[in-house]
Amino acid sequence: MSLVIPTYVPLDRLAAASGIQMMVNGICIIIGGPLLGVVRDITGSYSLCIILMNCVTFTTVIMWTTEYVLRRYRNKEENKPKEIAQEQDT
């Protein structure tokens, strides 16, 4: 995770972006832990907690995959006019 923020944020805003990331991570941990505890207390089993955590992880993987596909598609579309111009020059 420490490599994701520098990839997308310019160097002059890196400190602020890292601070925001740490703050959001802290809020998620503070909220998520007790919520999982409530789910465990209500169900009496850890199975649903594990399933919920896996759903969150799977959602993250889906979002990353979608981003990868969209970026690849956009880069291909942006490079297309350049390739056509290069072919016409030769």
C-alpha positions, 0 to 999 in steps of 0.5 A, a space after each residue: 500500500 505504501 507504493 500506491 500513493 506515490 504512484 498517483 500523487 505528485 511529489 509536492 502533495 505526497 505528504 498530505 496524501 500519505 497523511 490522508 491515507 493513514 487517517 482513513 486506514 485508522 478510521 476503517 480499523 477503528 470502525 471495522 474491528 468493532 463491527 466485526 465484533 458485533 457480527 461475531 457476537 450476534 452470530 456466535 461464530 467467526 465464519 460470517 466475519 471471515 466471509 465479510 472480510 473475504 467479500 471486502 478483499 474480493 471487492 478490492 480485487 475487482 476494483 483493481 482489475 477494473 482499473 487495470 483494464 480501463 487504463 490499458 484500454 485508454 492507453 491503447 486508444 491514446 497511442 492509436 493516433 500516434 501509431 497512425 501518424 508514424 505509419 503515414 510518415 514512413 
